[in-house]
Amino acid sequence: MATERIIVQNIVMILGIKVLVMVLGILGLAGMWAAVMADVGVCLLAVGNSMRIFRINPAGEEIKAVSCPFRRDFGRHGNLRAV
């Protein structure tokens, strides 16, 4: 499924960039600001990549996203209730 493929792409991209920056930091080639900018940048890239789930297909019909299996409200003890 396309949604699962995008999720896997995001996870691999996030972990790959974080490991790369961590290795560069260990070698002394990247400082704290590089790590912060890489973290924020990879977050924005992942959100942008995830937006592809909501794109419109070539036939002009909207592709429906998978809905969350939880209600928006919380139970008595603060737990999410399954629908």
MILUMKE-302965 format. One line per field, with one value per atom (N, C-alpha, C, CB): residue number from 1; residue in three letters; atom name; x, y, z. Coordinates in pm, 1 decimal. Glycine has a CB too. Example, Ala and Ser with C-alpha at 12.3 -4.5 7.8 and 13.67 -1.06 7.14 Angstrom:
2
seq	c(1 1 1 1 2 2 2 2)
type	c(ala ala ala ala ser ser ser ser)
atom	c(N CA C CB N CA C CB)
x	c(1319.0 1230.0 1320.0 1130.8 1285.0 1367.0 1290.0 1408.4)
y	c(-569.0 -450.0 -330.0 -447.3 -225.0 -106.0 3.0 -59.8)
z	c(780.0 780.0 780.0 904.6 708.0 714.0 787.0 572.5)
//
This chain:
83
seq	c(1 1 1 1 2 2 2 2 3 3 3 3 4 4 4 4 5 5 5 5 6 6 6 6 7 7 7 7 8 8 8 8 9 9 9 9 10 10 10 10 11 11 11 11 12 12 12 12 13 13 13 13 14 14 14 14 15 15 15 15 16 16 16 16 17 17 17 17 18 18 18 18 19 19 19 19 20 20 20 20 21 21 21 21 22 22 22 22 23 23 23 23 24 24 24 24 25 25 25 25 26 26 26 26 27 27 27 27 28 28 28 28 29 29 29 29 30 30 30 30 31 31 31 31 32 32 32 32 33 33 33 33 34 34 34 34 35 35 35 35 36 36 36 36 37 37 37 37 38 38 38 38 39 39 39 39 40 40 40 40 41 41 41 41 42 42 42 42 43 43 43 43 44 44 44 44 45 45 45 45 46 46 46 46 47 47 47 47 48 48 48 48 49 49 49 49 50 50 50 50 51 51 51 51 52 52 52 52 53 53 53 53 54 54 54 54 55 55 55 55 56 56 56 56 57 57 57 57 58 58 58 58 59 59 59 59 60 60 60 60 61 61 61 61 62 62 62 62 63 63 63 63 64 64 64 64 65 65 65 65 66 66 66 66 67 67 67 67 68 68 68 68 69 69 69 69 70 70 70 70 71 71 71 71 72 72 72 72 73 73 73 73 74 74 74 74 75 75 75 75 76 76 76 76 77 77 77 77 78 78 78 78 79 79 79 79 80 80 80 80 81 81 81 81 82 82 82 82 83 83 83 83)
type	c(met met met met ala ala ala ala thr thr thr thr glu glu glu glu arg arg arg arg ile ile ile ile ile ile ile ile val val val val gln gln gln gln asn asn asn asn ile ile ile ile val val val val met met met met ile ile ile ile leu leu leu leu gly gly gly gly ile ile ile ile lys lys lys lys val val val val leu leu leu leu val val val val met met met met val val val val leu leu leu leu gly gly gly gly ile ile ile ile leu leu leu leu gly gly gly gly leu leu leu leu ala ala ala ala gly gly gly gly met met met met trp trp trp trp ala ala ala ala ala ala ala ala val val val val met met met met ala ala ala ala asp asp asp asp val val val val gly gly gly gly val val val val cys cys cys cys leu leu leu leu leu leu leu leu ala ala ala ala val val val val gly gly gly gly asn asn asn asn ser ser ser ser met met met met arg arg arg arg ile ile ile ile phe phe phe phe arg arg arg arg ile ile ile ile asn asn asn asn pro pro pro pro ala ala ala ala gly gly gly gly glu glu glu glu glu glu glu glu ile ile ile ile lys lys lys lys ala ala ala ala val val val val ser ser ser ser cys cys cys cys pro pro pro pro phe phe phe phe arg arg arg arg arg arg arg arg asp asp asp asp phe phe phe phe gly gly gly gly arg arg arg arg his his his his gly gly gly gly asn asn asn asn leu leu leu leu arg arg arg arg ala ala ala ala val val val val)
atom	c(N CA C CB N CA C CB N CA C CB N CA C CB N CA C CB N CA C CB N CA C CB N CA C CB N CA C CB N CA C CB N CA C CB N CA C CB N CA C CB N CA C CB N CA C CB N CA C CB N CA C CB N CA C CB N CA C CB N CA C CB N CA C CB N CA C CB N CA C CB N CA C CB N CA C CB N CA C CB N CA C CB N CA C CB N CA C CB N CA C CB N CA C CB N CA C CB N CA C CB N CA C CB N CA C CB N CA C CB N CA C CB N CA C CB N CA C CB N CA C CB N CA C CB N CA C CB N CA C CB N CA C CB N CA C CB N CA C CB N CA C CB N CA C CB N CA C CB N CA C CB N CA C CB N CA C CB N CA C CB N CA C CB N CA C CB N CA C CB N CA C CB N CA C CB N CA C CB N CA C CB N CA C CB N CA C CB N CA C CB N CA C CB N CA C CB N CA C CB N CA C CB N CA C CB N CA C CB N CA C CB N CA C CB N CA C CB N CA C CB N CA C CB N CA C CB N CA C CB N CA C CB N CA C CB N CA C CB N CA C CB N CA C CB N CA C CB N CA C CB)
x	c(84.1 0.0 89.2 -96.0 42.4 122.4 146.9 53.2 48.1 63.6 175.8 -67.0 179.8 284.3 421.2 257.1 427.1 554.7 605.9 539.4 516.1 556.0 602.5 439.5 534.8 575.7 715.2 474.7 741.3 874.4 979.0 874.5 946.4 1039.9 1075.2 979.9 974.7 999.2 1088.1 868.0 1061.4 1140.4 1285.1 1079.7 1305.2 1442.0 1515.1 1439.1 1445.8 1507.7 1545.8 1413.2 1454.6 1480.7 1598.0 1356.4 1594.7 1703.0 1835.7 1668.3 1831.8 1955.1 2022.0 1926.5 1944.6 2002.2 2050.0 1899.5 1974.8 2017.0 2147.3 1905.6 2159.2 2282.8 2399.1 2266.0 2374.9 2479.7 2529.9 2428.0 2438.1 2477.7 2546.1 2355.1 2500.7 2563.6 2707.7 2482.2 2729.6 2865.9 2953.3 2863.8 2897.8 2974.3 3005.7 2897.5 2913.2 2938.1 3047.3 2811.7 3047.8 3151.3 3288.6 3119.9 3291.8 3418.2 3458.1 3407.7 3372.0 3402.6 3373.8 3544.5 3298.9 3269.1 3133.6 3273.8 3053.3 2921.7 2902.3 2807.2 2857.7 2834.7 2688.5 2877.6 2656.7 2521.0 2420.2 2513.6 2456.2 2363.4 2336.3 2417.0 2435.5 2413.3 2315.9 2546.2 2327.6 2236.4 2094.0 2283.9 2080.9 1947.6 1885.6 1955.2 1963.7 1910.4 1876.5 2011.1 1956.9 1926.6 1798.7 2043.4 1779.0 1658.9 1534.5 1669.2 1539.4 1424.9 1403.6 1445.8 1510.4 1499.2 1440.6 1632.9 1483.9 1432.2 1286.1 1517.9 1248.1 1108.0 1021.9 1092.1 1067.1 992.7 986.2 1056.3 1095.4 1094.9 996.1 1235.5 990.7 898.8 753.4 926.1 724.7 588.1 553.0 572.3 643.8 619.0 600.3 732.4 680.2 666.6 533.4 783.3 489.6 363.0 243.7 349.4 258.3 148.0 111.6 184.1 200.3 168.8 51.2 290.3 23.1 -89.4 -219.9 -93.7 -226.7 -349.2 -358.9 -360.8 -269.5 -271.0 -393.0 -140.5 -415.3 -527.4 -473.8 -599.4 -544.6 -499.4 -527.9 -568.0 -471.3 -486.7 -632.2 -408.2 -721.3 -861.2 -935.4 -930.9 -870.8 -931.3 -1004.8 -1023.7 -1003.6 -1070.7 -971.2 -1131.5 -1020.9 -933.5 -904.5 -996.4 -780.6 -743.3 -773.0 -592.4 -854.6 -893.5 -782.9 -1027.6 -750.6 -650.9 -715.8 -588.5 -635.8 -685.5 -722.6 -580.5 -843.0 -885.3 -825.5 -1038.4 -814.6 -760.6 -862.1 -725.0 -819.6 -914.0 -958.4 -853.0 -917.9 -953.2 -1040.5 -827.8 -1127.3 -1209.3 -1123.3 -1329.2 -1174.0 -1100.9 -1115.8 -1148.4 -1212.0 -1230.4 -1164.4 -1380.1 -1143.0 -1075.8 -1174.7 -962.7 -1143.2 -1228.4 -1214.8 -1194.9 -1278.9 -1277.0 -1137.8 -1359.6 -1051.6 -917.7 -810.8 -884.0 -851.4 -755.0 -710.8 -636.9 -768.3 -730.5 -815.1 -746.1 -755.2 -832.0 -926.0 -738.9 -1045.6 -1143.1 -1141.5 -1284.5 -1141.9 -1149.2 -1289.6 -1109.7 -1297.8 -1428.4 -1494.4 -1414.7)
y	c(-117.3 0.0 124.4 -0.6 228.3 350.3 419.0 447.4 417.2 482.6 418.5 477.0 286.1 215.3 243.4 64.2 254.2 282.5 421.1 272.1 518.3 653.9 655.8 753.1 581.7 574.7 514.6 491.9 407.9 344.5 440.6 211.3 513.1 612.2 716.4 680.5 764.6 865.6 812.2 914.4 691.9 633.8 613.9 499.6 559.4 536.0 668.9 456.9 769.0 899.5 963.9 991.5 961.2 1022.8 955.6 1016.1 823.1 751.8 766.8 603.8 764.3 777.9 912.2 758.0 1018.9 1152.9 1172.7 1261.5 1122.1 1136.7 1059.8 1086.5 940.1 862.5 933.3 718.4 987.3 1059.3 1179.6 1105.2 1258.4 1375.7 1332.9 1464.3 1222.4 1174.2 1129.8 1058.3 1061.8 1019.3 1140.9 925.3 1239.8 1361.5 1434.6 1453.8 1431.4 1492.6 1421.2 1494.2 1289.0 1210.8 1239.8 1060.4 1259.1 1290.0 1436.9 1255.3 1516.1 1657.1 1744.9 1671.8 1693.7 1769.6 1839.2 1678.6 1808.3 1871.2 1910.1 1775.8 2032.4 2080.2 2065.2 2225.5 2125.8 2116.9 2182.7 2180.7 2298.7 2366.6 2285.2 2503.1 2214.8 2127.9 2016.6 2068.3 1963.2 1856.8 1910.1 1795.3 2029.4 2088.6 2118.1 2218.1 2177.8 2209.1 2081.9 2293.6 1977.8 1851.1 1790.9 1751.9 1800.7 1745.4 1818.8 1753.0 1951.8 2030.5 2008.6 2181.0 2005.7 1985.2 1851.3 1999.0 1746.5 1613.2 1602.2 1503.6 1673.8 1676.5 1740.8 1752.5 1853.1 1919.9 1834.2 2055.0 1766.7 1677.5 1562.6 1621.9 1506.6 1396.0 1441.5 1336.2 1560.1 1612.3 1638.3 1742.1 1697.7 1721.9 1593.6 1800.8 1492.9 1363.6 1298.7 1271.1 1315.1 1256.8 1323.2 1267.7 1447.1 1517.1 1452.6 1663.2 1370.6 1300.5 1205.2 1223.9 1164.5 1075.0 1143.6 1032.2 1275.5 1349.6 1405.1 1461.0 1366.1 1422.4 1372.2 1386.1 1432.6 1393.4 1302.1 1518.4 1191.9 1097.3 1152.1 960.0 1093.2 1146.6 1154.3 1062.1 1072.8 1075.9 1195.8 946.4 1271.0 1388.7 1362.2 1449.4 1238.0 1204.8 1217.4 1061.6 1264.3 1274.2 1135.5 1363.2 1115.8 991.4 1009.6 954.2 923.8 937.3 882.1 864.2 956.2 911.3 813.7 1031.4 730.3 636.7 715.0 526.6 691.5 765.4 703.8 768.5 783.9 739.7 649.1 860.9 537.1 446.1 492.8 310.2 611.7 662.2 785.3 694.0 803.3 923.6 1041.6 906.9 1159.5 1280.0 1310.7 1398.1 1250.6 1278.3 1169.9 1288.7 1200.9 1109.8 1051.3 1179.9 933.0 866.4 929.0 718.6 866.6 918.1 929.2 830.9 836.8 831.6 885.0 689.2 959.1 1019.0 927.5 1062.7 809.5 716.5 741.6 570.1 724.2 736.1 617.1 745.7 641.7 534.7 489.2 580.9 358.7 305.8 325.5 155.5 348.9 370.2 237.5 447.1)
z	c(0.0 0.0 0.0 122.0 -64.6 -79.4 55.0 -175.0 142.7 272.3 352.2 351.2 353.1 427.3 367.4 428.1 235.5 169.0 207.4 15.8 215.7 254.7 399.8 234.6 486.4 626.7 638.6 708.7 565.7 568.9 513.0 487.7 406.9 351.9 456.9 227.6 528.5 631.5 742.0 690.1 787.7 896.9 853.5 942.7 734.7 685.2 666.3 551.3 610.4 589.8 723.1 511.7 819.5 949.3 1018.8 1037.7 1027.7 1096.5 1023.2 1110.6 890.3 812.5 833.1 665.9 826.7 844.1 987.1 807.2 1084.6 1224.8 1251.0 1320.1 1196.3 1213.7 1144.3 1157.5 1026.2 954.2 1034.6 817.4 1087.6 1165.8 1295.5 1196.8 1354.9 1477.1 1450.1 1536.9 1339.1 1303.3 1275.4 1179.8 1203.7 1177.7 1307.9 1082.2 1403.2 1533.4 1610.2 1615.2 1605.5 1673.1 1612.9 1663.9 1480.9 1413.2 1428.7 1265.4 1489.3 1510.0 1390.2 1547.3 1293.9 1173.0 1178.5 1053.5 1278.9 1293.3 1439.0 1245.4 1459.7 1595.3 1635.5 1608.0 1749.2 1801.5 1708.0 1939.0 1648.5 1559.7 1434.5 1522.2 1385.1 1269.0 1303.5 1219.2 1425.1 1467.9 1482.6 1600.9 1538.9 1555.3 1419.2 1639.8 1329.8 1196.9 1118.9 1118.0 1134.2 1067.3 1123.2 1083.0 1254.0 1316.3 1268.3 1469.1 1267.1 1220.8 1071.2 1251.0 996.5 852.1 816.1 787.8 883.8 852.6 896.4 921.6 1000.8 1042.3 933.9 1175.7 880.3 774.0 647.5 742.4 615.5 499.2 517.4 474.3 637.8 664.3 654.8 802.6 707.2 697.1 550.9 780.5 477.8 335.7 257.5 276.1 287.8 221.7 257.9 259.7 381.3 424.7 357.3 575.4 317.1 251.1 118.2 229.1 63.2 -61.1 -44.4 -110.2 79.0 104.0 64.1 252.8 76.7 51.1 -90.2 148.3 -177.9 -313.1 -391.8 -387.9 -505.9 -591.5 -700.4 -653.1 -726.3 -828.5 -968.5 -809.6 -1074.6 -1210.1 -1257.8 -1305.8 -1203.9 -1245.8 -1186.7 -1205.1 -1098.6 -1040.0 -910.5 -1136.6 -865.5 -739.9 -625.6 -744.7 -512.8 -397.0 -341.9 -288.6 -298.9 -233.2 -86.0 -257.7 -31.4 109.0 197.8 136.9 302.7 399.2 496.2 475.2 556.1 655.5 780.0 687.6 831.1 949.7 1075.3 959.6 1177.2 1305.2 1373.8 1395.5 1432.2 1496.5 1634.1 1507.9 1675.7 1807.6 1795.5 1888.6 1890.7 1893.8 1935.1 1989.8 1910.9 1948.6 2096.5 1866.5 2160.5 2303.0 2387.2 2337.3 2513.3 2603.5 2701.4 2677.2 2748.9 2847.0 2984.6 2854.1 3080.9 3218.0 3275.1 3306.6 3239.2 3298.2 3203.5 3338.0 3100.6 3010.2 2897.8 3086.3 2886.6 2779.8 2655.8 2826.6 2539.3 2416.7 2404.3 2294.0 2355.6 2336.7 2192.2 2377.2 2171.0 2034.4 1980.7 2030.0 1850.4 1786.5 1763.3 1653.5)
//
